[in-house]
Amino acid sequence: MSADTGPDIVDVPIGIDATGTRHETDSMGGIDVPADRYWGAQTQRSLVHFSIGDDRMPTAVYQAYGHVKKAAAIVNGRAGRLEEWRWRLIAGVADEVIHGQLDDSFPLFVWQTGSGTQSNMNVNEVISNRCIQLVGGELGSKTPIHPNDHVNMGQSSNDTFPTAMHIATVSTIVDRLLPAVGALRAAVDTNARRWRDVVKIGRTHLEDAVPLTVGQEWSGYSAQIHQAADRVESVLVGLHELAMGGTAVGTGLNAPAGFGDDVAEQIATQTGQPYISAENKFAAQGGLDAMVAASAGLRSLAVALMKIANDIRWLASGPRSGIGELSLPANEPGSSIMPGKVNPTQCEAMVMVCIQVLADDTGVAFAGTQGNFELNAMRPIIVNNVLHSATILADMCSKFTEYCVSGIELNRDVIAGYVDRSLMLVTALSPVIGYEKAAAIAHRAAADNSTLRTAALATGYIDADDFDRIVDPATMVGADAGPEQE
């Protein structure tokens, strides 16, 4: 080892071949930690003090933290604050964190200190000990890589945790959610084109209304999904602003000038996302408004998806005592007692996911109001809820596309039968004979349980030729019957 090159780095695979415990220390004193784990004293204390439920901090947060620690090490190294061998060593281990190779080293519960300090220290301790292992040092010694002095150089939990929150959320939205939503919309579009010429009866207030085409109805679903996806994508602008450089209270104490800008630029390079340092660190750390907005975007998507899923399951209800216009894929038996029963299970799962997203958002909105002075100390619940919502929406959209939307077929005879029996076709007569006479025809047909045509001719308000010419469902759906076939 020399002062310039540092210690030799040993090619040691991830993992610690040890049993029992080792003794680690922090500013509170000493505590035993499992000998086969990379974490240190502060992580262990958190495991003891906050063993609450089964909710663990999402691994996406820690992988995002890997980007933070790598970027900080590189910036500190370029500025000469860390020796080259030190920053390269830290950055290399941070890469292992980014790629999920150390996921089992991050065991902390969601319910911990509201600033996320213990999760930040969990990352610092793991990187420190993994670095020490790679240079053949003694785990827990903090030499030659110290968790605070080196891994956390120029940083605070108060600026790094919200930075990791934003990176994790952007990654989940961009890499998982938006592609899944896009695939769902494409499948919906396919159905809209397939069924553009199929005339059906519309429904308003759960009652029969005038005709439209199935393609038009599904084009509405497609537009809802597209608009909701746009709203989700719009939240990325706020999430691209990072709190890095604010350190403890937003002033940047203990961070060199320009540190936040440099780290944000480096994170942008690493991730391919246009991250910048937030212009006002006091807002970025005292509030978490961009995360609240992200949750609201997810809620908007859930609202649209719930409407669509409910429509589909109602339109598929039956098969003989419901609406029965749609036939859904039969994915699994629907009952343990009723043989042959098939249920709209994907729709039900979608509705439940959307309910959970609405519940998650309520928690995020409430937590967002709880910023006090220079810190919002409700960060763990906010990031957990937002990532939970984005993840289950992404997975649900993928399943809904594959196991429901792509396999739906029309029961055309049922649809045609509803059109033939509809009373609301009488609406086309209003401009010709007037609203009151048209209403009288509809009431008579309903009372007599007769067809609209029979009732209309019985009143004498219109003759057969004019009725057949005017009351033509295919002419009532407007010029745009839905998306063109490709």
C-alpha angles and dihedrals in degrees: 000000000000132000090251103041100031125207123335113266114231122212097239119163118232112276139069118242099210140109134210120020140307126211117246130177140209134171090290094056134258134335135171118247129187108279093222095057132083098218124099144211101303092049091049092050090052091051089054098043099038107037090140120154124315099291111122125189106266115261088229088071092055094045088051088049087057088064090050094051094043093050093046092049092050093048092046090048095050090051092051095246091117125039113248094249091051097050093043091051093049092045091050093054090044086059089057088053092048092052094050095248092129099039093123089060092069107072103150125133124243089237101076138105108335094233093060090238094143093052090050090051090045088060093043093050094046093049091046095051094042089052090049090051091052092056094045095252132142114278112239094022092104086220129155092358115042118201094222105026097045113014093040096037112150091002144105131193085241093068102025098051096055087044090055089045091058095045092049092048094047091048093050093047097044101038101035116013106042095046090050092048090047091053090049092051091049091054091048090049090052091056092046090056094044092054102036094118098043108108116211138167116266123221131216125176084009087291131109116280137172122305130275132161125266086237091058091050091051092044085061090055090049092051092049091053092046093049092046091049089051090053091051092048091050091064091065091079091066093041091055089068109089130202092218113135097032094093113179106354105359099275095100095237111179092012118103121242112282093014094127093050093047094048092046090051091050092048088051089054092049097047104030090234122122098247120171134178111264112255092224114038093184090064092042093054103029092050135028098207096145090057091048089051091049090053090049089053090053090048090054090053091048091052091055094044093049091053091050095046092049092049091051095050093047092047088050095047116128127011087214107356101042138057092287100184094130131050112209126204112272099233102163142350111288102208141032091210107028110068117221095015116144122190134200090250098159090053091049092050090049091052091050092049090051091049089053091050090053089050092048090051092052089056092047093049092050092046089049090062091056100078109130120199109308099355140050101211097189095082102123095057091045096052092040093053095044094048091044091053095046093047098048091044090052094048093043093050090053093050093042090053095048102037102032122014098040092052102044118122132187125247092218097181091055092048092048091048092055090050092051093050098040118124095195091074082083086081089082089063095058096085090050106041101012134257096276096053092044090052090050090055091051093048092048092050090049093048094046095038086231132137120274090244093053092049093046094052091045091058093053091224092122137011127239097257094052092045092052091047096047102035097062111136093204091063094050099067097077131243093293108064091177138282116342119249113259 
